[in-house]
C-alpha cells in the first residue's frame, strides 16, 4: 500500500496525464497509448473471525453523494462471519467438539457431498470504495462471477476441521468501476467518475478454511462454527484496462468478493451437511 505522501504525488500525476484521461473516460486513445493491464501474482489473503463478529472487509461503503452528479449505485450489505443457519442459536448444556465425535467422518462425508460440484453465483460488493488517499481510489459499481467448487477436501486436524479446494479460473462479467479523481470534471475532481467497464479474471484460486464446530447434543445440530480462518490464494489476477495508480486495489475488491461468497455460501453448505448428519445420528 502506498504511503499518503507518495499517493499525493501519484494523484498529481493522474491529474496531468492525458493518456490516462482517455482511458478513464472511455474515449478512443491515440495510437501511441499502451493498454494498461493490472496483473497481480501470488496473492494471499487471510480472514479470521469469531462467533458473530463482523467479517473484516477491505472496502468501505460509499454513498451516491460521492458520485458524479445524479449517478447512483446499488449497495450490498457487509457480510458477517457466521452462517445464517446459526443465527440466534443458543447452545444447550451438553456439547462436544465435532472433531472429537466418534462419528466425525460421517459428518465430513455428508458435508462433502453437499459441496462437491455446486455452483455459486455471486457479485462483487457493489457500492464499496477502496482508497489510497482521500482523492485517489476506486469504487465498485457492479460485477458478477460464477464459482464452481471442484472436489473439495474436508478433514480433521489438531485445531478442528479443515476445508480446501482449488479452482483453475474465475471470470468476472460486467465489472464496472468508478475512479477518483474524476479528471473529466476540472472544477470538482474529488468525486467518483462515471462507471467504466473493466475485464477481470483470477487463475489458480485456492481456499483453505479452518473452523472448529461445536455439536449441540441436545438439539442434534451444530451450535457454533467456532473460530473461522479463511485463507484465499490467487495465483494470478488480471483487471484491464485499469489506471496504474490504483491497480493494486483491484486485489482488495476480489478478496472481499471471495470472502463474501464463502461466508454466505460455503459455510451454509457445510452447516447444512453437518446438521443432516447430526439428525441421522440422533434418530439412528
N, C-alpha and C positions, 0 to 999 in steps of 0.2 A: 504494500500500500504506500502510495506517495505521501510524503510529508506535506503539510499545509503550504509551506513556503515554496516547495517545488511545484505543488498544484497551482499556485497563483501564477507562476511563470508559464506553466502549460496552458492555463486559461487564456493568458495574454497571447500566446502563440496561436491558439484556436481562433481567437477573435480576428487575427490578422491574416488568416490563411484562406485564400480564395479557392484552393483545391479542395480543402475540407468542406468549405461552404457549399460547393457544388454537390458534394456527396450527401451532406445532411439535408439539403433542400430537395434532393431527389431529381435535380436537373441533369441534363446531359453534360458530362465532363469533357474537357478538351482531350485531344489525342495523346497528350503528354501526361495525363493523370493516371497514376497506377491504381489498381484495385486494392483497397485496404481490407485485409482479412485478419481477424483475430484468431490465432491458433495457440491454444494452451495445451501443454502435455503434462502427464503425470500429476494430476490434481488429486488431492486427498482432503476430505472434509470430515470432521468428527463432530457429531451432535450427541450430547448426553443430557438426560433428563430424569427427574424423579417424580413419581406419583403423577399429580395433576398440574405440575408446574408448567408454565408456558414454554413452548419449544423455542430455543434461541433461533432467531431469524436474522439474516444479514441485511435485509431490506426493511425499510420503514414505510408506513402508509403515507401517500402524498395526495392531498385533496385537489379537486379541479381548480381551485384558486391559484395553483402553481402552474397551470397550463396556459397556453396561448389563449387569448380572449375567446370565450364561448365554446371551448372544446372540453369534452367530458370523457371520463374513463369508467370502465367497470371496476368494481373493487371486490377483493377476496378477503375472507376472514383469516387472520393469522392462526395457524393450527396449534392445537395443544398436544402435549406429549402422549397422553393416554388414549387408548382406543375408546370410541364412542360406546362400545359394548360394555365398558366398565364404568360408565358414568353413574355417579350416585350409588355405587356398590359399597356396602359395608361388610367387612369380614366377620364371619362367625367366630365363635370361641375355639373351634377346632380347625387348625390349618396345618398345611405341610408344604414345604418347598417342592415344586413339581419334580425337580431333578432327583429328589430323594424318594419319590414314589416308586414302589416295586414294579408298577406297570408303565413307567415313563415312556418306554419305547412304543407302546400302543398309542399314547398321546402324540408322539412325534410322527408316527406313520400316518395317522388320520389327518393331522395338520398339514403334512407334506402333500397329501393327495389334494387338499383344498387349494394349495398354492401352485402346483405343477401346471404350467401351460396357460394360466389365466391371464387375461389382458387388462391393463389399467389404462383408461382414457382420462387424462388429466390435463390441467392447464398450469402455466406459469402463474405466479402470484400477481394478478393484474392490480394496478394502482400502487405498486410498491416502487420506491426510489432507492438508488444505490449511488452514494455521493463520495467524491474525493474531497471536495470543498463546497462551500455554500453555493457557488455558482459554477460548479463543474461536476456533472454526473449524468445518469440516465434513469429513465422511468419505464417500467414495463407496462405496456398497454394491453397486450394480448399474447397468445402463444399456446399451442396445444401439442401434445405428443402422446404416443401410444407406447406403453411399456409391457412387454410380454415376458413373464417370468419363466426361464428355461431350467428345468431340472434342479430345483433348489436342494440344498443340503441342510438338514436340521439335526443337530446332535447335542449331546450333553458334554459340558466341560466343567472344570472345577468351580467356576464362578456362576454357572447356571446353564442356560440354553443358548446355543449359537446358531444363527441362520446365515447362510451365504448363498449367493447366486451371481452369475455373470451374464451380461447382455452384450452381444457383439456391437450393436449400433442402435442409437435412438435418433430419429429425425424429428425435428420440430417444424410445425406448419403455422403459417400466419403469425409469425413472431413480429411484433410491432413495438418499437421503442420511441421515446421522446428524449431529446437531448437538451441539456443545459450547459452552456448558454445557448440561446436561440439567436444565431448570427443573422437570421433574416429580419430581426427586429432591432435596429440600431438604437432606438430610443429606450427600450426596456428589454435588454437581452437576458436578464436573470430570471426568466421563467422557462418552462419546458416548451420545446418546439412542437410543431405538428408531428403526428405519428409517421414514422418511417419504417418500411418493411425491411426485415433482416432475415437472412437464411441462417439456420443453426443445425448442428448435428454433434452428437457425442459418440465416441467409439470406445470399446473395451470398458464398459461401465460395470463395476462390481460393488455389491452391497455386502457388508458384514455387520450383522446386528446381534448384540449381546443383550440378554434380558434374563431375569430371574423370577419366573412366575410363582405366585403363591396359590395353592389349591385350597379352596374352601370346602372342607369335607362335609360340612353340614348342609350346604346348598348345592353340592355336587357341581361346582363350576369354578372357573378361575376368578379369584377375587382381586388380584393385582398382578401387573406385569413387572413390578419392581423397578429397579434402576435399568433404564434403557440407554444403550450406547449404539449409535449408528455410525458406521464408517463407510462413506461413499468414496470410491476411487474411479476417476475418469482418466482413461489412457490418453485421449485427445479430444479437445473441444474446439469447434470451429463456429465462428459467427462472422458473417460477411454481407455487405460492407459495414464497417464499424470504425468510428473515429479512433485514431491511435491512442489518444489521451485517456479514453475511458474503456479501452479494450479489456483490461484486467478485470473490470467489474462484471463482465459477461459471465465469468465463472461463478460469481456470487448468485446471479439470477438462477442459473441451472441448479446450483446446490440447494437453494431454497425450494425450487420446484420438486426436486427429488425428495427432500425432507418432508414436504407436504404430502406427497403421494404415499410415502412409506408409513407415515403416521396414520393416515386415514384409510389406507387400502391393505397394505401388507399386514400391519398389526391386527386389524379387524379380522382378516382371514385366519391368522394364527389363533386368535382368541376363540373364534367360532369353531375351529377344528378341535382345540383343547376342550371346549365345553361339550362338544358332541361326544368325545371320548369319555369325559367325566360322567355324562349321563348314562352311557352304556355300562360303565364300571359300577355305578351305584345300583343299577337295576339288573345286574347280571345274576 
